[in-house]
Amino acid sequence: MLYLIKIIKKVYNMINYKPFLKLLIDKGLKKSDVLNAGIISKGTLNRMNGNKYVSLEVIDRLCNYFKVGITDIIEFVPDDSDT
């Protein structure tokens, strides 16, 4: 079980939301604008700020709202420590 938890944590550390922050900047928006629009909750935004897991449903809502692809919201960063 501990091994599985380590794998899950490792995968989450390989995903970040930098493209989402860039998207907001490019559109002249703030994080509070997304909250006020009711697209995501404050808790979800906090999880994204910490590069923590958010559901694909949330990613889907963001993609639909901004009319962008998933790579405009999340970024995969491979872990080079295994090579």
C-alpha positions as CSV (number, residue, x, y, z in Angstrom):
1,M,0.0,0.0,0.0
2,L,2.8,2.4,0.9
3,Y,4.4,1.7,-2.5
4,L,1.1,2.6,-4.3
5,I,0.9,5.9,-2.4
6,K,4.5,6.8,-3.4
7,I,3.6,6.1,-7.1
8,I,0.5,8.3,-6.9
9,K,2.4,11.2,-5.2
10,K,5.0,10.9,-7.9
11,V,2.5,11.2,-10.7
12,Y,0.9,14.2,-9.1
13,N,4.3,15.9,-8.9
14,M,4.7,15.5,-12.6
15,I,1.6,17.6,-13.4
16,N,1.5,21.3,-13.1
17,Y,-0.9,24.1,-14.0
18,K,1.5,26.7,-15.3
19,P,-0.3,26.8,-18.7
20,F,-3.5,27.7,-16.9
21,L,-1.8,30.6,-15.2
22,K,-0.3,31.7,-18.5
23,L,-3.8,31.5,-20.1
24,L,-5.2,33.8,-17.4
25,I,-2.4,36.3,-18.0
26,D,-2.9,36.2,-21.8
27,K,-6.6,36.8,-21.4
28,G,-6.1,39.6,-18.8
29,L,-7.9,37.7,-16.1
30,K,-7.2,37.0,-12.5
31,K,-7.8,33.8,-10.5
32,S,-10.7,35.6,-8.7
33,D,-12.4,36.1,-12.1
34,V,-12.5,32.3,-12.6
35,L,-13.9,31.9,-9.0
36,N,-16.5,34.6,-9.5
37,A,-17.6,33.0,-12.8
38,G,-18.4,29.9,-10.8
39,I,-16.2,27.6,-13.0
40,I,-14.2,26.1,-10.1
41,S,-14.3,26.4,-6.3
42,K,-11.8,28.1,-4.1
43,G,-10.7,24.7,-2.8
44,T,-10.0,23.5,-6.4
45,L,-8.1,26.7,-7.2
46,N,-6.0,26.2,-4.0
47,R,-5.3,22.6,-5.1
48,M,-4.2,23.9,-8.5
49,N,-2.0,26.5,-6.9
50,G,-0.2,23.7,-5.1
51,N,0.0,21.5,-8.2
52,K,-2.2,18.9,-6.5
53,Y,-4.7,16.6,-8.1
54,V,-8.0,18.0,-9.6
55,S,-10.5,15.8,-11.4
56,L,-10.7,15.6,-15.1
57,E,-14.2,17.0,-14.8
58,V,-12.6,20.3,-13.5
59,I,-10.1,20.3,-16.4
60,D,-13.0,19.6,-18.8
61,R,-15.0,22.6,-17.4
62,L,-12.0,24.9,-17.8
63,C,-11.3,23.7,-21.3
64,N,-14.9,24.3,-22.3
65,Y,-15.1,27.7,-20.6
66,F,-11.9,29.0,-22.3
67,K,-12.4,27.0,-25.5
68,V,-8.9,25.5,-25.3
69,G,-7.2,22.1,-25.2
70,I,-6.0,20.3,-22.2
71,T,-2.4,21.3,-22.8
72,D,-3.5,24.9,-22.3
73,I,-4.5,24.0,-18.7
74,I,-2.1,21.4,-17.5
75,E,1.5,20.4,-18.3
76,F,3.2,17.1,-17.9
77,V,6.8,17.3,-16.5
78,P,8.6,14.0,-16.6
79,D,10.5,12.9,-13.6
80,D,14.2,12.6,-14.7
81,S,15.3,10.9,-11.5
82,D,14.4,7.4,-12.9
83,T,16.7,7.7,-15.9
